[in-house]
Amino acid sequence: RRSADTEIDWKAYMQEVEGFANGTLDYTQLKGDTGPLVYPAGFVYIFLGLYHATGRGSDIRLAQYLFAGLYLLNLLLVFRIYCRTNKVPPYVFFFMCCASYRIHSIFVLRLFNDPVAMAILFLAINLFLEEHWSWGCLLFSLAVSVKMNILLFAPGLLFLLLQRFGLLGCIPKLCICALLQVVLGLPFLLVNPMGYLTRSFDLGRQFQFKWTVNWRFLPEEVFQNRVFHAALLLAHLAGLGLFALHRWHRSYAGQLGSCCGPTLPAFCVCPLNASAWIVFILFSSNFLGVCCSRSLHYQFYVWYFHTLPYLLWCTPTTKLAHMPKVLLLGVIELCWNTYPSTVCSSLSLHICHGLILLQLWYGTAPTPVSHTPPPSRKPTAISKKAQ
């Protein structure tokens, strides 16, 4: 399917990388119909490959086929993560594959760069689960170079690296992440370093109110207010601090799995519980960032769509609790499919996010340790028949 909506974003992407293909290395000069290029260098290289593969971007049908393949690969990577954790019931995968028109549109119709970044991120998480931390950090940094939303997973990853390797041991892993960013951006850094850094890593960029999905119920002047942005940042940092202090470091020995006790996953012999611990920290770190985002546009749904089933089912679930969780998925999907967003849809989205946060907080609370008396050393009597 080809539509005008597809051509808007795809054409802009192709215009942005075409300048690089023609030899332009000043990042401030790379732009398209929708504005200047605002993504890091990894985006340029990947979409430059698509530019050449699709006849300078003219063959949109071929690009959609390539993104359909990316969609299937993304599902395979997500399913592998879920199989390692063994937390989500199989029927939930139906909703992940077939029940989201918005996700299919983001991948195959609109050809955004967000799915590319998320697919690389899920590959990195698979490497973390296999204890390939260096390769995982390399892929994580590559995902960041495609789109900066991947940084929402960074607090969780930093926590995992500190727990797994200690302060000194995690420095080489962080150096891998930083070095790749330097290597990818080097051609642009040599020409106009400030231009590259300010364009590709602009954390203060203003968003247009008409595209927001999550803050439609606010007046536009509040939405654009810097004080509001600062309050969201403080809420984000406070949420990360609370989860790091009271949930992440205990979740491994708490509700997510208790066969290994309070020791670190490096010394654990229970791979499923270790996987659940890693995935819980990364997914909850990202979800906290999504909840506190200054604005969510429609393509941003892919930032956390494939993590929602895990966040809902990683906590203990009774038989009667399955339907409310499915209902939450349905309401969130409805909010993201309401265009343009309304006061009702944006409020409903925040309510759903709040309910998920509450069940994550209370569902992963550490269980009290029962102090059972030590077994008696008095030998038990053995019956004559046993003898």
Secondary structure, 3 states (H helix, E strand, C coil): CCCHHHHHHHHHHHHHHHHHHCCCCCHHHCEECCEECCCCHHHHHHHHHHHHHCCCCCCHHHHHHHHHHHHHHHHHHHHHHHHHHCCCCCCHHHHHHHCCHHHHHHHHHCCCCHHHHHHHHHHHHHHHHCCCHHHHHHHHHHHHHHCHHHHHHHHHHHHHHHHHHHHHHCHHHHHHHHHHHHHHHHHHHHHCHHHHHHHHCCCCCCCCHHHCCCCCCCCHHHHCCHHHHHHHHHHHHHHHHHHHHHHHHHHCCCCCCCCCCCCCHHHCCCHHHHHHHHHHHHHHHHHHHHHCCCCCCHHHHHHCHHHHHHHHHCCCCCHHHHHHHHHHHHHHHHHHCCCCCCHHHHHHHHHHHHHHHHHHHHHCCCCCCCCCCCCCCCCCCCCCCCC
